[in-house]
Amino acid sequence: MGAIIVIVLLIFILQNTKQVAISFFAWDFTLPLGVALLFAALGGVLVMASIGGARIWQLRHAYRKNATERAPEIGTDPKD
């Protein structure tokens, strides 16, 4: 499956070779359209992965905090 995705991406990049001007903060450069779109997609994936990872960490941290607060101490009788 990965090989098929790579082949499709290569075909996309090779078919979209028109040079486009890119301005990002103080940088100005030109790239082929296919490469520019690939970089934009990879940037979006990285942003979403970092946001998702931060949220997962936040939920795990909250779960562990609640689990330690609820755990009864060893040697205590819960009926008391």
C-alpha positions in Angstrom: 0.0 0.0 0.0 2.9 2.4 0.8 4.5 1.8 -2.6 1.2 2.7 -4.3 1.0 5.9 -2.3 4.6 6.8 -3.2 3.9 6.1 -6.9 0.8 8.3 -6.9 2.7 11.1 -5.2 5.5 10.9 -7.7 3.0 11.0 -10.6 1.3 14.0 -9.0 4.6 15.9 -8.6 5.8 15.1 -12.1 2.6 16.3 -13.6 2.6 19.6 -11.7 6.0 21.0 -12.6 4.9 24.6 -13.2 7.1 26.9 -11.0 5.2 29.0 -8.4 6.5 31.9 -6.3 6.3 31.2 -2.6 6.6 33.9 0.1 7.0 32.7 3.7 7.8 35.4 6.3 11.1 36.9 4.9 11.8 34.1 2.5 10.9 34.3 -1.2 11.6 31.4 -3.5 10.1 29.3 -6.3 9.2 25.7 -6.3 7.4 23.3 -8.6 3.7 23.3 -7.7 3.6 19.6 -6.9 6.5 20.0 -4.4 5.0 23.1 -2.8 1.7 21.3 -2.3 3.5 18.3 -0.9 5.4 20.5 1.6 2.1 22.2 2.6 0.4 18.8 3.2 3.4 17.6 5.3 3.3 20.8 7.3 -0.4 20.3 8.0 0.2 16.7 9.1 2.9 17.8 11.5 0.8 20.5 13.0 -2.2 18.2 13.5 0.0 15.4 14.9 1.6 17.7 17.4 -1.8 19.1 18.5 -3.2 15.6 18.7 -0.2 14.4 20.7 -0.5 17.2 23.1 -4.2 16.4 23.6 -3.4 12.7 24.2 -0.7 13.7 26.7 -3.2 16.0 28.5 -5.8 13.3 28.7 -3.4 10.7 30.0 -2.0 13.1 32.6 -5.6 13.9 33.8 -6.4 10.2 33.9 -3.4 9.3 35.9 -4.0 12.2 38.3 -7.6 11.0 38.9 -6.5 7.4 39.3 -4.0 8.2 42.0 -6.5 10.4 43.9 -9.2 7.7 43.9 -6.9 4.7 44.8 -7.5 3.7 48.4 -4.5 3.5 50.6 -3.1 0.0 51.3 -4.2 -1.4 54.7 -7.4 0.7 55.0 -10.8 -0.8 55.2 -13.2 0.7 52.7 -16.1 0.0 55.0 -14.9 2.5 57.6 
